[in-house]
Amino acid sequence: MKNVLKIVCCVSFLALVSHAADMPARGPVGFKVYDTNKDGFISEDEFNSVKAARMSANADAGMPMRNAGNSPDFASIDTNKDGKITPEELEKGQRQQMQGKGNRQ
């Protein structure tokens, strides 16, 4: 069981690393970067993994983290509460965040 968990973690890490070049340091992250398993939706695990990787990369680069607490969480973007984010939900959530109208709960 531990070996399976290690393999899953390694595969997830490799998927994130392969998208690192596509991940902007600032501004919205594209749907394809979040959708690491290419199923057409963003799961909560995918969302949180990419968000954590981006924040870690920015911190490692010495970038200011002033608004890190204002970043949207999965639930605020998954507006229909079906446990997955569609491209339309992500676009709407990012637009609201940039306009200062995030759906934070």
Biopython code that builds the backbone (N, CA, C, O; Angstrom):
import numpy as np
from Bio.PDB.StructureBuilder import StructureBuilder

atoms = [
    (1, "MET", "N", (0.821, -1.196, 0.000)),
    (1, "MET", "CA", (0.000, 0.000, 0.000)),
    (1, "MET", "C", (0.863, 1.257, 0.000)),
    (1, "MET", "O", (0.559, 2.231, -0.688)),
    (2, "LYS", "N", (1.952, 1.224, 0.785)),
    (2, "LYS", "CA", (2.847, 2.383, 0.829)),
    (2, "LYS", "C", (3.500, 2.618, -0.521)),
    (2, "LYS", "O", (3.715, 3.762, -0.921)),
    (3, "ASN", "N", (3.817, 1.535, -1.225)),
    (3, "ASN", "CA", (4.433, 1.672, -2.550)),
    (3, "ASN", "C", (3.464, 2.306, -3.540)),
    (3, "ASN", "O", (3.867, 3.115, -4.375)),
    (4, "VAL", "N", (2.194, 1.943, -3.451)),
    (4, "VAL", "CA", (1.191, 2.529, -4.334)),
    (4, "VAL", "C", (1.084, 4.030, -4.071)),
    (4, "VAL", "O", (1.018, 4.828, -5.007)),
    (5, "LEU", "N", (1.066, 4.405, -2.805)),
    (5, "LEU", "CA", (0.995, 5.818, -2.442)),
    (5, "LEU", "C", (2.221, 6.569, -2.957)),
    (5, "LEU", "O", (2.093, 7.686, -3.457)),
    (6, "LYS", "N", (3.396, 5.976, -2.841)),
    (6, "LYS", "CA", (4.613, 6.606, -3.345)),
    (6, "LYS", "C", (4.536, 6.802, -4.859)),
    (6, "LYS", "O", (4.940, 7.845, -5.374)),
    (7, "ILE", "N", (4.024, 5.811, -5.560)),
    (7, "ILE", "CA", (3.916, 5.897, -7.014)),
    (7, "ILE", "C", (2.934, 6.996, -7.404)),
    (7, "ILE", "O", (3.206, 7.783, -8.311)),
    (8, "VAL", "N", (1.798, 7.050, -6.722)),
    (8, "VAL", "CA", (0.802, 8.087, -7.014)),
    (8, "VAL", "C", (1.400, 9.469, -6.778)),
    (8, "VAL", "O", (1.212, 10.377, -7.588)),
    (9, "CYS", "N", (2.118, 9.628, -5.675)),
    (9, "CYS", "CA", (2.751, 10.918, -5.376)),
    (9, "CYS", "C", (3.778, 11.288, -6.438)),
    (9, "CYS", "O", (3.840, 12.442, -6.863)),
    (10, "CYS", "N", (4.573, 10.332, -6.865)),
    (10, "CYS", "CA", (5.590, 10.594, -7.890)),
    (10, "CYS", "C", (4.954, 10.982, -9.217)),
    (10, "CYS", "O", (5.414, 11.913, -9.878)),
    (11, "VAL", "N", (3.908, 10.282, -9.607)),
    (11, "VAL", "CA", (3.232, 10.591, -10.863)),
    (11, "VAL", "C", (2.617, 11.987, -10.797)),
    (11, "VAL", "O", (2.704, 12.754, -11.756)),
    (12, "SER", "N", (1.996, 12.313, -9.667)),
    (12, "SER", "CA", (1.412, 13.648, -9.505)),
    (12, "SER", "C", (2.488, 14.720, -9.579)),
    (12, "SER", "O", (2.300, 15.752, -10.223)),
    (13, "PHE", "N", (3.613, 14.477, -8.921)),
    (13, "PHE", "CA", (4.706, 15.436, -8.945)),
    (13, "PHE", "C", (5.238, 15.613, -10.364)),
    (13, "PHE", "O", (5.474, 16.739, -10.804)),
    (14, "LEU", "N", (5.424, 14.524, -11.069)),
    (14, "LEU", "CA", (5.935, 14.608, -12.438)),
    (14, "LEU", "C", (4.958, 15.353, -13.343)),
    (14, "LEU", "O", (5.377, 16.101, -14.227)),
    (15, "ALA", "N", (3.675, 15.155, -13.131)),
    (15, "ALA", "CA", (2.679, 15.884, -13.928)),
    (15, "ALA", "C", (2.784, 17.375, -13.663)),
    (15, "ALA", "O", (2.691, 18.183, -14.587)),
    (16, "LEU", "N", (2.976, 17.741, -12.404)),
    (16, "LEU", "CA", (3.113, 19.164, -12.070)),
    (16, "LEU", "C", (4.394, 19.749, -12.644)),
    (16, "LEU", "O", (4.396, 20.866, -13.160)),
    (17, "VAL", "N", (5.468, 19.002, -12.553)),
    (17, "VAL", "CA", (6.741, 19.486, -13.092)),
    (17, "VAL", "C", (6.649, 19.673, -14.599)),
    (17, "VAL", "O", (7.207, 20.627, -15.141)),
    (18, "SER", "N", (5.952, 18.773, -15.276)),
    (18, "SER", "CA", (5.843, 18.888, -16.729)),
    (18, "SER", "C", (5.045, 20.123, -17.132)),
    (18, "SER", "O", (5.199, 20.621, -18.247)),
    (19, "HIS", "N", (4.192, 20.624, -16.233)),
    (19, "HIS", "CA", (3.412, 21.818, -16.520)),
    (19, "HIS", "C", (4.048, 23.080, -15.953)),
    (19, "HIS", "O", (3.498, 24.169, -16.117)),
    (20, "ALA", "N", (5.178, 22.959, -15.298)),
    (20, "ALA", "CA", (5.797, 24.115, -14.653)),
    (20, "ALA", "C", (6.088, 25.233, -15.652)),
    (20, "ALA", "O", (5.949, 26.411, -15.323)),
    (21, "ALA", "N", (6.486, 24.872, -16.853)),
    (21, "ALA", "CA", (6.783, 25.897, -17.853)),
    (21, "ALA", "C", (5.527, 26.641, -18.282)),
    (21, "ALA", "O", (5.600, 27.792, -18.712)),
    (22, "ASP", "N", (4.370, 25.983, -18.166)),
    (22, "ASP", "CA", (3.102, 26.606, -18.548)),
    (22, "ASP", "C", (2.490, 27.434, -17.427)),
    (22, "ASP", "O", (1.542, 28.183, -17.662)),
    (23, "MET", "N", (3.018, 27.311, -16.210)),
    (23, "MET", "CA", (2.435, 27.972, -15.058)),
    (23, "MET", "C", (3.011, 29.380, -14.915)),
    (23, "MET", "O", (4.203, 29.542, -14.655)),
    (24, "PRO", "N", (2.165, 30.392, -15.084)),
    (24, "PRO", "CA", (2.664, 31.759, -14.931)),
    (24, "PRO", "C", (2.954, 32.078, -13.468)),
    (24, "PRO", "O", (2.291, 31.555, -12.572)),
    (25, "ALA", "N", (3.934, 32.927, -13.228)),
    (25, "ALA", "CA", (4.244, 33.341, -11.859)),
    (25, "ALA", "C", (3.150, 34.241, -11.309)),
    (25, "ALA", "O", (2.879, 34.235, -10.108)),
    (26, "ARG", "N", (2.528, 35.008, -12.181)),
    (26, "ARG", "CA", (1.451, 35.916, -11.781)),
    (26, "ARG", "C", (0.289, 35.764, -12.752)),
    (26, "ARG", "O", (0.442, 35.259, -13.864)),
    (27, "GLY", "N", (-0.866, 36.211, -12.305)),
    (27, "GLY", "CA", (-2.044, 36.149, -13.161)),
    (27, "GLY", "C", (-2.691, 34.777, -13.133)),
    (27, "GLY", "O", (-2.222, 33.878, -12.435)),
    (28, "PRO", "N", (-3.759, 34.616, -13.884)),
    (28, "PRO", "CA", (-4.511, 33.362, -13.874)),
    (28, "PRO", "C", (-3.723, 32.183, -14.437)),
    (28, "PRO", "O", (-2.945, 32.325, -15.380)),
    (29, "VAL", "N", (-3.942, 31.033, -13.841)),
    (29, "VAL", "CA", (-3.362, 29.784, -14.333)),
    (29, "VAL", "C", (-4.379, 29.171, -15.287)),
    (29, "VAL", "O", (-5.570, 29.121, -14.981)),
    (30, "GLY", "N", (-3.913, 28.708, -16.436)),
    (30, "GLY", "CA", (-4.812, 28.142, -17.439)),
    (30, "GLY", "C", (-5.410, 26.813, -17.032)),
    (30, "GLY", "O", (-4.841, 26.076, -16.227)),
    (31, "PHE", "N", (-6.565, 26.521, -17.599)),
    (31, "PHE", "CA", (-7.282, 25.280, -17.292)),
    (31, "PHE", "C", (-6.420, 24.050, -17.538)),
    (31, "PHE", "O", (-6.425, 23.121, -16.731)),
    (32, "LYS", "N", (-5.683, 24.031, -18.641)),
    (32, "LYS", "CA", (-4.867, 22.862, -18.987)),
    (32, "LYS", "C", (-3.784, 22.577, -17.950)),
    (32, "LYS", "O", (-3.390, 21.426, -17.762)),
    (33, "VAL", "N", (-3.305, 23.619, -17.280)),
    (33, "VAL", "CA", (-2.293, 23.417, -16.242)),
    (33, "VAL", "C", (-2.919, 22.724, -15.036)),
    (33, "VAL", "O", (-2.320, 21.819, -14.455)),
    (34, "TYR", "N", (-4.115, 23.143, -14.664)),
    (34, "TYR", "CA", (-4.806, 22.515, -13.531)),
    (34, "TYR", "C", (-5.241, 21.083, -13.839)),
    (34, "TYR", "O", (-5.151, 20.208, -12.978)),
    (35, "ASP", "N", (-5.704, 20.846, -15.045)),
    (35, "ASP", "CA", (-6.264, 19.544, -15.414)),
    (35, "ASP", "C", (-5.133, 18.567, -15.732)),
    (35, "ASP", "O", (-4.912, 18.214, -16.890)),
    (36, "THR", "N", (-4.431, 18.142, -14.703)),
    (36, "THR", "CA", (-3.223, 17.335, -14.899)),
    (36, "THR", "C", (-3.508, 15.947, -15.468)),
    (36, "THR", "O", (-2.647, 15.369, -16.132)),
    (37, "ASN", "N", (-4.698, 15.401, -15.220)),
    (37, "ASN", "CA", (-4.999, 14.071, -15.762)),
    (37, "ASN", "C", (-5.756, 14.127, -17.089)),
    (37, "ASN", "O", (-6.113, 13.092, -17.652)),
    (38, "LYS", "N", (-5.997, 15.341, -17.582)),
    (38, "LYS", "CA", (-6.597, 15.559, -18.913)),
    (38, "LYS", "C", (-7.981, 14.931, -19.070)),
    (38, "LYS", "O", (-8.312, 14.422, -20.140)),
    (39, "ASP", "N", (-8.797, 14.965, -17.997)),
    (39, "ASP", "CA", (-10.141, 14.413, -18.100)),
    (39, "ASP", "C", (-11.195, 15.475, -18.409)),
    (39, "ASP", "O", (-12.383, 15.164, -18.486)),
    (40, "GLY", "N", (-10.768, 16.723, -18.586)),
    (40, "GLY", "CA", (-11.701, 17.788, -18.928)),
    (40, "GLY", "C", (-12.301, 18.501, -17.731)),
    (40, "GLY", "O", (-13.126, 19.401, -17.888)),
    (41, "PHE", "N", (-11.889, 18.104, -16.538)),
    (41, "PHE", "CA", (-12.358, 18.734, -15.302)),
    (41, "PHE", "C", (-11.180, 18.917, -14.359)),
    (41, "PHE", "O", (-10.147, 18.264, -14.509)),
    (42, "ILE", "N", (-11.339, 19.805, -13.391)),
    (42, "ILE", "CA", (-10.314, 19.993, -12.360)),
    (42, "ILE", "C", (-10.876, 19.441, -11.066)),
    (42, "ILE", "O", (-11.900, 19.915, -10.574)),
    (43, "SER", "N", (-10.204, 18.436, -10.514)),
    (43, "SER", "CA", (-10.613, 17.889, -9.221)),
    (43, "SER", "C", (-10.057, 18.782, -8.109)),
    (43, "SER", "O", (-9.197, 19.627, -8.356)),
    (44, "GLU", "N", (-10.546, 18.591, -6.908)),
    (44, "GLU", "CA", (-10.047, 19.376, -5.784)),
    (44, "GLU", "C", (-8.565, 19.091, -5.552)),
    (44, "GLU", "O", (-7.802, 20.005, -5.239)),
    (45, "ASP", "N", (-8.154, 17.835, -5.702)),
    (45, "ASP", "CA", (-6.734, 17.490, -5.537)),
    (45, "ASP", "C", (-5.871, 18.181, -6.589)),
    (45, "ASP", "O", (-4.811, 18.715, -6.265)),
    (46, "GLU", "N", (-6.315, 18.176, -7.839)),
    (46, "GLU", "CA", (-5.558, 18.851, -8.897)),
    (46, "GLU", "C", (-5.445, 20.342, -8.595)),
    (46, "GLU", "O", (-4.364, 20.923, -8.696)),
    (47, "PHE", "N", (-6.559, 20.953, -8.226)),
    (47, "PHE", "CA", (-6.581, 22.385, -7.932)),
    (47, "PHE", "C", (-5.613, 22.723, -6.807)),
    (47, "PHE", "O", (-4.799, 23.638, -6.930)),
    (48, "ASN", "N", (-5.708, 21.982, -5.716)),
    (48, "ASN", "CA", (-4.864, 22.272, -4.553)),
    (48, "ASN", "C", (-3.391, 21.978, -4.816)),
    (48, "ASN", "O", (-2.519, 22.692, -4.319)),
    (49, "SER", "N", (-3.106, 20.939, -5.589)),
    (49, "SER", "CA", (-1.715, 20.612, -5.913)),
    (49, "SER", "C", (-1.062, 21.696, -6.760)),
    (49, "SER", "O", (0.068, 22.105, -6.491)),
    (50, "VAL", "N", (-1.773, 22.158, -7.780)),
    (50, "VAL", "CA", (-1.220, 23.201, -8.652)),
    (50, "VAL", "C", (-1.086, 24.508, -7.880)),
    (50, "VAL", "O", (-0.085, 25.210, -8.017)),
    (51, "LYS", "N", (-2.079, 24.834, -7.077)),
    (51, "LYS", "CA", (-2.036, 26.057, -6.271)),
    (51, "LYS", "C", (-0.838, 26.023, -5.320)),
    (51, "LYS", "O", (-0.116, 27.012, -5.192)),
    (52, "ALA", "N", (-0.630, 24.888, -4.656)),
    (52, "ALA", "CA", (0.492, 24.758, -3.727)),
    (52, "ALA", "C", (1.834, 24.826, -4.456)),
    (52, "ALA", "O", (2.781, 25.444, -3.969)),
    (53, "ALA", "N", (1.911, 24.185, -5.630)),
    (53, "ALA", "CA", (3.159, 24.207, -6.401)),
    (53, "ALA", "C", (3.483, 25.622, -6.852)),
    (53, "ALA", "O", (4.643, 26.033, -6.823)),
    (54, "ARG", "N", (2.476, 26.365, -7.266)),
    (54, "ARG", "CA", (2.695, 27.743, -7.715)),
    (54, "ARG", "C", (3.142, 28.629, -6.551)),
    (54, "ARG", "O", (4.075, 29.420, -6.689)),
    (55, "MET", "N", (2.480, 28.494, -5.418)),
    (55, "MET", "CA", (2.851, 29.300, -4.260)),
    (55, "MET", "C", (4.268, 28.959, -3.792)),
    (55, "MET", "O", (5.035, 29.845, -3.414)),
    (56, "SER", "N", (4.602, 27.687, -3.822)),
    (56, "SER", "CA", (5.938, 27.258, -3.428)),
    (56, "SER", "C", (7.000, 27.803, -4.389)),
    (56, "SER", "O", (8.051, 28.279, -3.957)),
    (57, "ALA", "N", (6.721, 27.730, -5.680)),
    (57, "ALA", "CA", (7.663, 28.245, -6.680)),
    (57, "ALA", "C", (7.850, 29.751, -6.519)),
    (57, "ALA", "O", (8.969, 30.255, -6.621)),
    (58, "ASN", "N", (6.757, 30.469, -6.267)),
    (58, "ASN", "CA", (6.853, 31.918, -6.072)),
    (58, "ASN", "C", (7.624, 32.253, -4.808)),
    (58, "ASN", "O", (8.421, 33.192, -4.797)),
    (59, "ALA", "N", (7.395, 31.498, -3.748)),
    (59, "ALA", "CA", (8.131, 31.732, -2.495)),
    (59, "ALA", "C", (9.616, 31.445, -2.693)),
    (59, "ALA", "O", (10.467, 32.204, -2.228)),
    (60, "ASP", "N", (9.927, 30.345, -3.388)),
    (60, "ASP", "CA", (11.321, 29.992, -3.652)),
    (60, "ASP", "C", (12.025, 31.053, -4.500)),
    (60, "ASP", "O", (13.232, 31.260, -4.375)),
    (61, "ALA", "N", (11.258, 31.719, -5.363)),
    (61, "ALA", "CA", (11.823, 32.762, -6.222)),
    (61, "ALA", "C", (11.912, 34.104, -5.496)),
    (61, "ALA", "O", (12.363, 35.097, -6.067)),
    (62, "GLY", "N", (11.478, 34.127, -4.230)),
    (62, "GLY", "CA", (11.551, 35.363, -3.451)),
    (62, "GLY", "C", (10.472, 36.375, -3.801)),
    (62, "GLY", "O", (10.600, 37.559, -3.490)),
    (63, "MET", "N", (9.408, 35.909, -4.448)),
    (63, "MET", "CA", (8.329, 36.818, -4.820)),
    (63, "MET", "C", (7.490, 37.144, -3.583)),
    (63, "MET", "O", (7.318, 36.296, -2.707)),
    (64, "PRO", "N", (6.972, 38.365, -3.510)),
    (64, "PRO", "CA", (6.138, 38.728, -2.366)),
    (64, "PRO", "C", (4.857, 37.886, -2.330)),
    (64, "PRO", "O", (4.278, 37.572, -3.370)),
    (65, "MET", "N", (4.432, 37.532, -1.131)),
    (65, "MET", "CA", (3.248, 36.696, -0.954)),
    (65, "MET", "C", (2.138, 37.479, -0.258)),
    (65, "MET", "O", (1.371, 36.922, 0.528)),
    (66, "ARG", "N", (2.060, 38.769, -0.551)),
    (66, "ARG", "CA", (1.114, 39.655, 0.140)),
    (66, "ARG", "C", (-0.339, 39.217, 0.050)),
    (66, "ARG", "O", (-1.063, 39.308, 1.041)),
    (67, "ASN", "N", (-0.776, 38.754, -1.081)),
    (67, "ASN", "CA", (-2.190, 38.426, -1.269)),
    (67, "ASN", "C", (-2.464, 36.926, -1.286)),
    (67, "ASN", "O", (-3.511, 36.496, -1.770)),
    (68, "ALA", "N", (-1.548, 36.136, -0.771)),
    (68, "ALA", "CA", (-1.725, 34.685, -0.796)),
    (68, "ALA", "C", (-3.003, 34.264, -0.076)),
    (68, "ALA", "O", (-3.659, 33.311, -0.496)),
    (69, "GLY", "N", (-3.358, 34.947, 0.983)),
    (69, "GLY", "CA", (-4.565, 34.610, 1.724)),
    (69, "GLY", "C", (-5.844, 34.955, 0.990)),
    (69, "GLY", "O", (-6.922, 34.501, 1.372)),
    (70, "ASN", "N", (-5.735, 35.751, -0.058)),
    (70, "ASN", "CA", (-6.914, 36.145, -0.833)),
    (70, "ASN", "C", (-7.168, 35.230, -2.022)),
    (70, "ASN", "O", (-8.147, 35.417, -2.745)),
    (71, "SER", "N", (-6.309, 34.253, -2.232)),
    (71, "SER", "CA", (-6.497, 33.386, -3.393)),
    (71, "SER", "C", (-7.740, 32.527, -3.186)),
    (71, "SER", "O", (-8.013, 32.082, -2.071)),
    (72, "PRO", "N", (-8.490, 32.295, -4.257)),
    (72, "PRO", "CA", (-9.734, 31.532, -4.114)),
    (72, "PRO", "C", (-9.468, 30.081, -3.757)),
    (72, "PRO", "O", (-8.440, 29.515, -4.129)),
    (73, "ASP", "N", (-10.399, 29.492, -3.039)),
    (73, "ASP", "CA", (-10.297, 28.072, -2.748)),
    (73, "ASP", "C", (-11.184, 27.301, -3.740)),
    (73, "ASP", "O", (-11.958, 27.891, -4.494)),
    (74, "PHE", "N", (-11.050, 25.996, -3.716)),
    (74, "PHE", "CA", (-11.780, 25.144, -4.656)),
    (74, "PHE", "C", (-13.288, 25.378, -4.583)),
    (74, "PHE", "O", (-13.946, 25.517, -5.614)),
    (75, "ALA", "N", (-13.830, 25.421, -3.382)),
    (75, "ALA", "CA", (-15.282, 25.555, -3.199)),
    (75, "ALA", "C", (-15.829, 26.850, -3.778)),
    (75, "ALA", "O", (-16.970, 26.890, -4.239)),
    (76, "SER", "N", (-15.027, 27.908, -3.757)),
    (76, "SER", "CA", (-15.518, 29.183, -4.277)),
    (76, "SER", "C", (-15.590, 29.194, -5.805)),
    (76, "SER", "O", (-16.326, 29.993, -6.383)),
    (77, "ILE", "N", (-14.841, 28.324, -6.452)),
    (77, "ILE", "CA", (-14.861, 28.258, -7.918)),
    (77, "ILE", "C", (-15.835, 27.182, -8.413)),
    (77, "ILE", "O", (-16.439, 27.328, -9.476)),
    (78, "ASP", "N", (-15.982, 26.114, -7.648)),
    (78, "ASP", "CA", (-16.918, 25.043, -8.000)),
    (78, "ASP", "C", (-18.330, 25.491, -7.628)),
    (78, "ASP", "O", (-18.903, 25.040, -6.636)),
    (79, "THR", "N", (-18.872, 26.383, -8.445)),
    (79, "THR", "CA", (-20.125, 27.046, -8.085)),
    (79, "THR", "C", (-21.338, 26.118, -8.061)),
    (79, "THR", "O", (-22.291, 26.382, -7.327)),
    (80, "ASN", "N", (-21.328, 25.043, -8.842)),
    (80, "ASN", "CA", (-22.470, 24.127, -8.798)),
    (80, "ASN", "C", (-22.269, 22.989, -7.793)),
    (80, "ASN", "O", (-23.123, 22.112, -7.660)),
    (81, "LYS", "N", (-21.140, 23.009, -7.093)),
    (81, "LYS", "CA", (-20.841, 22.075, -5.991)),
    (81, "LYS", "C", (-20.922, 20.602, -6.390)),
    (81, "LYS", "O", (-21.409, 19.765, -5.630)),
    (82, "ASP", "N", (-20.433, 20.300, -7.607)),
    (82, "ASP", "CA", (-20.437, 18.910, -8.046)),
    (82, "ASP", "C", (-19.096, 18.218, -7.822)),
    (82, "ASP", "O", (-18.913, 17.069, -8.226)),
    (83, "GLY", "N", (-18.161, 18.910, -7.180)),
    (83, "GLY", "CA", (-16.864, 18.312, -6.869)),
    (83, "GLY", "C", (-15.845, 18.394, -7.982)),
    (83, "GLY", "O", (-14.782, 17.779, -7.896)),
    (84, "LYS", "N", (-16.151, 19.143, -9.024)),
    (84, "LYS", "CA", (-15.193, 19.334, -10.113)),
    (84, "LYS", "C", (-15.420, 20.712, -10.724)),
    (84, "LYS", "O", (-16.527, 21.251, -10.697)),
    (85, "ILE", "N", (-14.345, 21.266, -11.272)),
    (85, "ILE", "CA", (-14.406, 22.593, -11.879)),
    (85, "ILE", "C", (-14.350, 22.433, -13.391)),
    (85, "ILE", "O", (-13.474, 21.750, -13.922)),
    (86, "THR", "N", (-15.286, 23.065, -14.074)),
    (86, "THR", "CA", (-15.316, 23.060, -15.537)),
    (86, "THR", "C", (-14.514, 24.262, -16.041)),
    (86, "THR", "O", (-14.208, 25.171, -15.268)),
    (87, "PRO", "N", (-14.175, 24.272, -17.325)),
    (87, "PRO", "CA", (-13.478, 25.448, -17.867)),
    (87, "PRO", "C", (-14.275, 26.739, -17.647)),
    (87, "PRO", "O", (-13.697, 27.789, -17.367)),
    (88, "GLU", "N", (-15.594, 26.656, -17.773)),
    (88, "GLU", "CA", (-16.428, 27.843, -17.590)),
    (88, "GLU", "C", (-16.409, 28.338, -16.140)),
    (88, "GLU", "O", (-16.349, 29.542, -15.893)),
    (89, "GLU", "N", (-16.459, 27.411, -15.189)),
    (89, "GLU", "CA", (-16.402, 27.799, -13.775)),
    (89, "GLU", "C", (-15.062, 28.444, -13.441)),
    (89, "GLU", "O", (-15.008, 29.432, -12.709)),
    (90, "LEU", "N", (-13.978, 27.881, -13.982)),
    (90, "LEU", "CA", (-12.655, 28.448, -13.716)),
    (90, "LEU", "C", (-12.554, 29.850, -14.289)),
    (90, "LEU", "O", (-12.082, 30.766, -13.615)),
    (91, "GLU", "N", (-12.992, 30.023, -15.527)),
    (91, "GLU", "CA", (-12.927, 31.340, -16.160)),
    (91, "GLU", "C", (-13.738, 32.368, -15.365)),
    (91, "GLU", "O", (-13.268, 33.479, -15.117)),
    (92, "LYS", "N", (-14.943, 31.998, -14.971)),
    (92, "LYS", "CA", (-15.793, 32.916, -14.207)),
    (92, "LYS", "C", (-15.167, 33.241, -12.855)),
    (92, "LYS", "O", (-15.157, 34.399, -12.439)),
    (93, "GLY", "N", (-14.646, 32.228, -12.167)),
    (93, "GLY", "CA", (-14.015, 32.449, -10.869)),
    (93, "GLY", "C", (-12.789, 33.334, -10.971)),
    (93, "GLY", "O", (-12.580, 34.206, -10.128)),
    (94, "GLN", "N", (-11.974, 33.119, -12.000)),
    (94, "GLN", "CA", (-10.779, 33.943, -12.186)),
    (94, "GLN", "C", (-11.157, 35.377, -12.535)),
    (94, "GLN", "O", (-10.527, 36.324, -12.064)),
    (95, "ARG", "N", (-12.177, 35.531, -13.355)),
    (95, "ARG", "CA", (-12.636, 36.880, -13.709)),
    (95, "ARG", "C", (-13.127, 37.622, -12.463)),
    (95, "ARG", "O", (-12.792, 38.790, -12.261)),
    (96, "GLN", "N", (-13.911, 36.951, -11.642)),
    (96, "GLN", "CA", (-14.414, 37.573, -10.408)),
    (96, "GLN", "C", (-13.270, 37.927, -9.467)),
    (96, "GLN", "O", (-13.282, 38.985, -8.837)),
    (97, "GLN", "N", (-12.292, 37.050, -9.373)),
    (97, "GLN", "CA", (-11.139, 37.305, -8.494)),
    (97, "GLN", "C", (-10.374, 38.538, -8.966)),
    (97, "GLN", "O", (-9.967, 39.373, -8.158)),
    (98, "MET", "N", (-10.184, 38.646, -10.271)),
    (98, "MET", "CA", (-9.430, 39.779, -10.806)),
    (98, "MET", "C", (-10.204, 41.091, -10.644)),
    (98, "MET", "O", (-9.604, 42.163, -10.565)),
    (99, "GLN", "N", (-11.519, 41.001, -10.597)),
    (99, "GLN", "CA", (-12.353, 42.192, -10.400)),
    (99, "GLN", "C", (-12.598, 42.465, -8.922)),
    (99, "GLN", "O", (-13.315, 43.403, -8.572)),
    (100, "GLY", "N", (-12.004, 41.647, -8.053)),
    (100, "GLY", "CA", (-12.169, 41.835, -6.614)),
    (100, "GLY", "C", (-13.514, 41.402, -6.080)),
    (100, "GLY", "O", (-13.973, 41.891, -5.047)),
    (101, "LYS", "N", (-14.153, 40.466, -6.800)),
    (101, "LYS", "CA", (-15.481, 40.000, -6.388)),
    (101, "LYS", "C", (-15.480, 38.497, -6.141)),
    (101, "LYS", "O", (-16.465, 37.821, -6.436)),
    (102, "GLY", "N", (-14.396, 37.972, -5.608)),
    (102, "GLY", "CA", (-14.295, 36.531, -5.399)),
    (102, "GLY", "C", (-15.416, 35.997, -4.545)),
    (102, "GLY", "O", (-15.976, 36.709, -3.710)),
    (103, "ASN", "N", (-15.744, 34.716, -4.764)),
    (103, "ASN", "CA", (-16.826, 34.043, -4.037)),
    (103, "ASN", "C", (-16.338, 33.400, -2.754)),
    (103, "ASN", "O", (-16.853, 32.343, -2.391)),
    (104, "ARG", "N", (-15.405, 33.954, -2.069)),
    (104, "ARG", "CA", (-14.843, 33.307, -0.872)),
    (104, "ARG", "C", (-15.940, 32.974, 0.110)),
    (104, "ARG", "O", (-16.854, 33.765, 0.343)),
    (105, "GLN", "N", (-15.833, 31.786, 0.682)),
    (105, "GLN", "CA", (-16.836, 31.345, 1.651)),
    (105, "GLN", "C", (-16.273, 31.382, 3.040)),
    (105, "GLN", "O", (-16.970, 31.045, 3.997)),
]
sb = StructureBuilder()
sb.init_structure("model")
sb.init_model(0)
sb.init_chain("A")
sb.init_seg("    ")
for serial, (resi, resn, name, xyz) in enumerate(atoms, 1):
    if name == "N":
        sb.init_residue(resn, " ", resi, " ")
    sb.init_atom(name, np.array(xyz, "f"), 0.0, 1.0, " ", f" {name:<3s}", serial, name[0])
structure = sb.get_structure()
